[in-house]
Amino acid sequence: MESLKQNKNSYHHICAVCSGTKASGKTWLTTTLCHDLGLRKKKVLFFDADGGVENVAKQLNIEHCTAYNRLLNGSQTLNNSLSRFDKGKFDVICSFPGEDRFNTAPMGRAQLLAGDLNYFAKMYDYVFIDCANDEGKSINPFLNICDSLFILVNADTASVIATYHKLEMLKKIALKAQFYIIINRAISQEEGVQTYKALLKASKEFIKTDLNLLGVIRQDSRIREAVVNQSLLLNRYPVCEGAEDVKKIVCQILEENKNGI
């Protein structure tokens, strides 16, 4: 493997991807964002902090997984846990499917690993942390190092309510991060914007938190088909509606960073 060199020509950005409900499409979104940025010649790392059965290793049939207890006890480094996912043009550090070490990890161990990841991020333009939906306290140190939180919300009332409660928790933890909303599975762009406005109103009124809309992803059966076939959407259906919506979100991410946000 080519040795890593610190990327001195671009600003590294650490993003956590969260959601208020399970099966929201969070891991799919994270991989697709990484893929699009990789196609744009950005140096990107996917860090798996979601030890569920349907984690990134399961979704994309990634064989090079890491026993996270070794990362947490210091017997293995992040650099030695790294693998290149050539189909997606990005690097991956992921656990075995179903391995949920962060729920039971001592807080001190998680803090040390988060500190290592914060330093390791200097090698990249972007690091994406795929967070578990039911994260316990051991995931908190990873939220603390993030510049941005991308919160995925499905366009239905139950998801909006669950996301509001998630925001109440996140506001107390991710003190330096800006909050961005991505609406998923919307019938139309207009429905997505209306869902965002409803969440924004409640967030401003009750928890005094501003939210930025990063984009809307419309319902597209080809997204589900790509996941079922363990394929990347931009490889399998590069011009479908879902792919075009993600590309717009990536353009917005790049524009936000260019403006120093």
C-alpha positions in Angstrom: 0.0 0.0 0.0 1.2 3.5 -0.9 2.4 5.3 2.2 0.2 8.1 3.4 1.3 11.7 3.2 -0.3 14.6 4.8 -2.5 16.5 2.4 -1.2 20.1 2.7 -3.0 21.5 -0.3 -6.6 21.2 1.0 -8.6 21.7 4.1 -9.5 18.4 5.8 -13.0 18.1 6.9 -14.5 15.6 9.4 -18.2 14.8 8.9 -20.5 12.6 10.9 -23.6 11.1 9.2 -26.4 10.5 11.6 -30.1 9.8 11.5 -33.0 9.6 14.0 -34.4 6.3 12.8 -33.1 2.9 11.7 -33.1 1.8 8.0 -33.0 5.4 6.9 -30.4 4.9 4.2 -27.5 6.4 6.3 -24.8 4.0 5.3 -25.8 4.0 1.7 -25.7 7.9 1.7 -22.3 7.9 3.3 -20.7 5.5 0.8 -22.3 7.4 -2.1 -20.9 10.8 -0.8 -17.5 9.2 -0.5 -17.7 7.7 -3.9 -18.7 11.0 -5.6 -15.9 12.9 -3.9 -13.5 10.2 -4.8 -14.5 10.5 -8.5 -13.8 14.2 -8.2 -10.2 13.4 -7.2 -10.7 14.1 -3.5 -8.9 12.0 -0.9 -11.6 10.5 1.2 -11.9 8.1 4.2 -15.0 6.2 5.3 -14.8 5.4 9.0 -17.4 2.8 10.2 -18.7 3.7 13.6 -21.9 1.7 13.0 -21.5 -1.9 14.0 -24.9 -3.1 12.9 -25.5 -6.1 10.8 -26.1 -3.9 7.7 -22.8 -2.0 8.0 -20.7 -0.9 5.1 -18.8 -4.2 4.9 -22.1 -6.1 4.4 -23.5 -3.5 2.0 -20.5 -3.4 -0.3 -19.1 -6.9 0.3 -15.8 -5.5 1.7 -13.6 -8.3 2.9 -10.8 -6.4 4.6 -12.4 -5.7 8.0 -10.9 -4.8 11.3 -11.6 -6.2 14.8 -12.4 -3.0 16.5 -11.4 -4.3 19.9 -7.8 -4.1 18.6 -8.2 -0.4 17.7 -9.8 0.3 21.0 -7.1 -1.4 23.1 -4.3 0.1 21.0 -2.9 -3.1 19.6 -3.6 -2.0 16.0 -3.3 1.4 14.4 -5.7 3.2 12.1 -3.0 3.1 9.3 -2.8 -0.8 9.6 -6.6 -1.0 9.5 -7.0 0.9 6.3 -8.1 -0.7 3.0 -8.6 0.9 -0.4 -12.0 0.3 -1.9 -11.1 0.7 -5.6 -14.7 0.4 -6.9 -15.5 3.6 -4.9 -12.2 5.5 -5.2 -12.0 5.9 -1.4 -10.4 4.4 1.7 -12.3 2.4 4.3 -11.8 1.4 7.9 -14.7 -0.9 8.9 -15.6 -3.5 11.4 -17.0 -6.9 10.8 -20.8 -7.0 10.2 -22.6 -7.2 13.6 -19.5 -6.2 15.6 -20.8 -3.5 17.9 -17.7 -2.6 20.1 -18.5 1.1 20.7 -21.6 0.3 22.7 -19.5 -1.4 25.4 -16.2 0.3 24.9 -14.8 2.3 27.9 -15.1 6.0 27.3 -11.4 6.6 27.7 -10.6 4.1 25.0 -13.1 5.7 22.6 -11.6 9.2 23.4 -8.1 7.9 22.5 -9.3 6.4 19.2 -11.2 9.6 18.3 -8.0 11.6 19.0 -6.1 9.3 16.7 -8.7 9.7 14.0 -8.7 13.4 14.3 -4.9 13.4 13.7 -5.3 10.8 10.9 -7.8 13.0 9.2 -5.0 15.3 8.2 -4.1 12.8 5.5 -7.5 13.4 3.8 -9.6 16.0 2.2 -12.7 14.5 3.8 -13.4 11.9 6.6 -16.9 10.6 6.9 -17.9 8.9 10.1 -21.0 6.6 9.7 -22.6 6.7 13.1 -25.0 4.2 14.7 -28.6 5.2 15.2 -28.7 4.2 18.8 -25.2 5.5 19.7 -24.2 5.3 23.3 -21.8 7.5 25.1 -18.8 5.8 23.6 -19.6 7.4 20.2 -19.6 10.9 21.7 -15.9 11.5 21.3 -16.2 11.0 17.6 -19.0 13.6 17.4 -16.7 16.0 19.3 -14.1 16.0 16.5 -16.5 16.7 13.7 -16.7 19.9 11.8 -20.1 19.0 10.3 -23.1 16.7 11.2 -25.1 15.5 8.2 -28.5 14.4 9.6 -30.5 12.2 7.3 -34.3 12.6 7.6 -36.9 10.7 5.7 -39.9 12.7 4.4 -42.4 11.4 6.9 -43.8 12.6 10.3 -42.3 9.8 12.4 -38.8 10.5 11.0 -39.1 14.2 11.6 -40.1 13.6 15.2 -37.3 11.1 15.8 -34.8 13.5 14.2 -36.0 16.4 16.5 -35.2 14.3 19.5 -31.9 13.3 18.1 -31.0 17.0 17.6 -31.7 17.6 21.2 -29.0 15.1 22.1 -26.6 16.1 19.4 -26.6 19.7 20.4 -25.2 18.8 23.8 -22.3 16.8 22.3 -21.1 18.1 19.0 -20.3 21.6 20.3 -18.2 22.8 17.3 -20.1 21.2 14.5 -22.5 22.8 12.1 -25.7 20.9 11.5 -26.9 20.1 8.0 -30.1 18.3 7.0 -30.5 15.9 4.1 -34.0 14.9 3.3 -34.3 11.4 1.9 -37.1 9.5 0.1 -39.1 12.5 -0.8 -41.7 12.3 -3.5 -40.5 15.6 -4.9 -38.0 18.4 -4.2 -40.9 20.5 -2.9 -42.0 17.8 -0.4 -38.4 17.6 0.8 -38.1 21.4 1.3 -41.4 21.4 3.2 -40.2 18.6 5.5 -37.0 20.6 6.2 -39.0 23.7 7.0 -41.1 21.9 9.5 -38.0 20.5 11.3 -36.3 23.9 11.1 -39.3 25.7 12.8 -39.3 23.2 15.7 -35.6 23.3 16.1 -35.4 27.1 16.2 -38.3 27.5 18.5 -37.6 24.8 21.1 -33.8 23.9 21.1 -32.5 27.2 19.6 -30.6 25.4 16.8 -30.3 26.5 13.3 -30.3 23.9 10.5 -28.9 24.2 7.0 -30.5 22.2 4.2 -27.9 20.4 2.2 -30.2 18.8 -0.3 -33.2 16.5 -1.0 -33.0 13.0 -2.4 -36.1 11.8 -4.2 -37.5 8.4 -4.0 -35.8 6.1 -6.5 -36.2 2.4 -6.8 -32.7 2.1 -8.3 -31.2 3.1 -4.9 -32.7 0.0 -3.2 -31.7 -2.2 -6.2 -28.1 -1.0 -5.9 -28.0 -1.8 -2.2 -29.5 -5.2 -2.7 -26.9 -6.0 -5.3 -24.1 -4.7 -3.1 -23.2 -2.1 -5.8 -22.4 1.6 -5.7 -25.3 3.7 -7.1 -22.9 5.9 -9.2 -21.4 2.9 -10.8 -24.6 1.0 -11.5 -27.0 3.9 -12.3 -24.9 7.0 -12.7 -27.7 9.2 -14.2 -30.8 8.1 -12.2 -32.7 10.7 -10.1 -31.1 9.5 -6.8 -27.6 9.8 -8.3 -28.3 13.3 -9.6 -29.6 14.4 -6.2 -26.5 13.1 -4.4 -24.2 14.8 -7.0 -26.0 18.1 -6.2 -25.4 17.6 -2.5 -21.7 16.9 -3.1 -21.5 20.1 -5.1 -23.0 21.9 -2.2 -20.5 20.4 0.3 -17.6 21.5 -1.9 -19.1 25.0 -2.2 -19.6 25.3 1.6 -15.9 24.3 2.2 -14.7 26.7 -0.5 -16.5 29.5 1.5 -14.7 28.5 4.7 -17.8 27.1 6.4 
